[in-house]
């Protein structure tokens, strides 16, 4: 299992948006410059974040994006799901029904679920639940405590200028 690099760019972009003053936005151009990636690529990521209700967009010359809700209400899972979609990591197609040792494939019903599928779905649920316990606010607080005052001031200055 591997998440796309878009998940990482989403996290890093949203991280800087936590401290945006209310009613202030940040444009794709500034954010793409920050990360050193194309505006087109980052726009696709932000489109997914907008559709998921994580960011809102303000049109116009001075427009851009802002968080659509408080950082404490945006979980790691919300971000991952916005970028990667809602499909489960494992999709059981019931290949056991085609096994040469199975005389009657109709025995495999909901009362006899595939144990492999059951275990993997349980593990996915544990992972999802863990990711739901960590928020964008938590991330910002954890990371910022290790930043020097100089770095914090540099970020604040950058946010004021964008």
C-alpha positions as CSV (number, residue, x, y, z in Angstrom):
1,X,0.0,0.0,0.0
2,X,1.3,3.4,-0.9
3,X,-0.4,6.8,-1.0
4,X,0.3,9.1,-3.8
5,X,2.6,12.0,-3.5
6,X,-0.5,14.2,-3.7
7,X,-1.3,13.2,-0.1
8,X,2.1,14.6,1.0
9,X,1.6,17.8,-0.9
10,X,-1.9,18.2,0.5
11,X,-0.6,17.8,4.1
12,X,2.3,20.2,3.6
13,X,0.0,22.8,1.9
14,X,-2.7,22.6,4.5
15,X,-0.1,22.8,7.3
16,X,0.8,26.4,6.2
17,X,-2.9,27.3,5.9
18,X,-3.6,26.7,9.6
19,X,-2.1,30.1,10.6
20,X,-3.8,32.1,7.8
21,X,-5.7,35.0,9.3
22,X,-9.5,34.7,9.1
23,X,-10.8,35.8,5.7
24,X,-7.3,35.7,4.1
25,X,-6.6,33.2,1.3
26,X,-3.5,31.8,-0.3
27,X,-3.2,31.3,-4.0
28,X,-2.1,28.3,-5.9
29,X,0.8,30.3,-7.4
30,X,2.3,31.1,-4.0
31,X,1.8,27.6,-2.7
32,X,3.3,26.0,-5.7
33,X,6.3,28.3,-5.5
34,X,6.7,27.3,-1.8
35,X,6.8,23.6,-2.7
36,X,8.6,23.9,-6.1
37,X,5.9,22.1,-8.0
38,X,3.6,23.1,-10.9
39,X,0.5,25.2,-10.4
40,X,-1.4,22.7,-12.5
41,X,-0.5,19.7,-10.3
42,X,-1.3,21.6,-7.1
43,X,-4.6,22.9,-8.5
44,X,-5.7,19.3,-9.0
45,X,-4.9,18.5,-5.4
46,X,-6.8,21.6,-4.2
47,X,-9.7,20.7,-6.4
48,X,-10.0,17.4,-4.5
49,X,-9.6,19.2,-1.1
50,X,-12.4,21.6,-2.1
51,X,-14.8,18.9,-3.2
52,X,-14.2,17.2,0.2
53,X,-15.0,20.4,2.1
54,X,-11.5,20.8,3.5
55,X,-10.8,24.1,1.8
56,X,-13.0,26.7,0.2
57,X,-12.1,28.8,-2.8
58,X,-12.6,32.5,-3.2
59,X,-12.6,33.5,-6.9
60,X,-11.1,36.6,-8.3
61,X,-7.8,38.4,-8.6
62,X,-7.2,38.5,-4.9
63,X,-8.8,35.1,-4.4
64,X,-7.3,31.8,-3.4
65,X,-8.0,29.1,-0.8
66,X,-8.6,29.0,2.9
67,X,-9.5,26.2,5.3
68,X,-13.2,25.5,5.1
69,X,-13.3,24.5,8.8
70,X,-11.1,24.6,11.9
71,X,-7.9,22.7,11.7
72,X,-8.9,20.7,14.7
73,X,-11.8,19.4,12.6
74,X,-9.7,18.2,9.7
75,X,-8.3,14.7,10.4
76,X,-5.5,13.0,8.7
77,X,-8.0,10.6,7.3
78,X,-10.1,13.4,5.9
79,X,-7.1,14.6,3.9
80,X,-6.1,11.1,2.7
81,X,-9.6,10.2,1.7
82,X,-10.0,13.5,-0.2
83,X,-6.9,12.8,-2.3
84,X,-7.1,9.0,-2.6
85,X,-10.8,8.4,-2.7
86,X,-13.0,6.2,-0.6
87,X,-12.2,2.8,-2.1
88,X,-11.0,0.2,0.3
89,X,-7.4,-0.8,0.1
90,X,-8.3,-4.5,-0.4
91,X,-11.0,-5.7,-2.7
92,X,-11.9,-9.4,-2.3
93,X,-13.2,-10.9,-5.5
94,X,-14.0,-14.3,-3.8
95,X,-11.4,-16.3,-5.8
96,X,-12.0,-19.1,-3.3
97,X,-15.2,-19.9,-5.2
98,X,-13.2,-21.0,-8.2
99,X,-10.8,-23.3,-6.2
100,X,-10.7,-26.8,-7.6
101,X,-11.3,-28.2,-4.1
102,X,-14.6,-26.4,-3.7
103,X,-17.5,-28.7,-4.7
104,X,-20.3,-26.2,-4.0
105,X,-19.3,-22.5,-4.2
106,X,-22.7,-21.5,-3.0
107,X,-21.6,-22.3,0.6
108,X,-19.7,-19.1,0.6
109,X,-22.2,-16.6,1.8
110,X,-22.3,-13.7,4.3
111,X,-22.4,-16.4,7.0
112,X,-19.1,-17.7,5.8
113,X,-17.0,-14.6,5.0
114,X,-13.5,-14.9,3.6
115,X,-11.2,-14.8,6.6
116,X,-8.5,-13.0,4.6
117,X,-11.0,-10.2,3.7
118,X,-12.2,-10.0,7.3
119,X,-8.7,-9.6,8.7
120,X,-7.6,-7.0,6.2
121,X,-10.8,-5.0,6.6
122,X,-10.4,-5.0,10.3
123,X,-6.8,-3.8,9.9
124,X,-7.9,-1.0,7.5
125,X,-10.6,0.1,10.0
126,X,-7.9,0.3,12.8
127,X,-5.7,2.4,10.5
128,X,-8.6,4.7,9.5
129,X,-9.6,5.1,13.1
130,X,-6.0,6.0,14.1
131,X,-5.7,8.5,11.3
132,X,-9.0,10.1,12.4
133,X,-7.6,10.8,15.8
134,X,-4.9,13.1,14.4
135,X,-5.9,16.5,13.2
136,X,-4.3,19.2,11.1
137,X,-4.2,21.3,14.3
138,X,-2.4,18.5,16.1
139,X,0.2,18.3,13.3
140,X,0.8,22.1,13.4
141,X,1.3,22.0,17.2
142,X,3.7,19.1,17.1
143,X,5.8,20.5,14.3
144,X,5.9,24.1,15.5
145,X,7.2,23.3,18.9
146,X,10.5,22.2,17.3
147,X,10.7,25.3,15.0
148,X,13.1,28.0,16.0
149,X,11.7,31.5,16.6
150,X,13.4,32.6,13.5
151,X,11.7,29.9,11.4
152,X,8.3,30.7,13.0
153,X,8.7,34.4,12.2
154,X,9.8,33.6,8.6
155,X,6.6,31.6,8.1
156,X,4.5,34.3,9.6
157,X,6.1,36.9,7.4
158,X,5.6,34.8,4.3
159,X,1.9,34.3,5.2
160,X,1.4,38.1,5.6
161,X,2.9,38.7,2.2
162,X,0.9,36.1,0.2
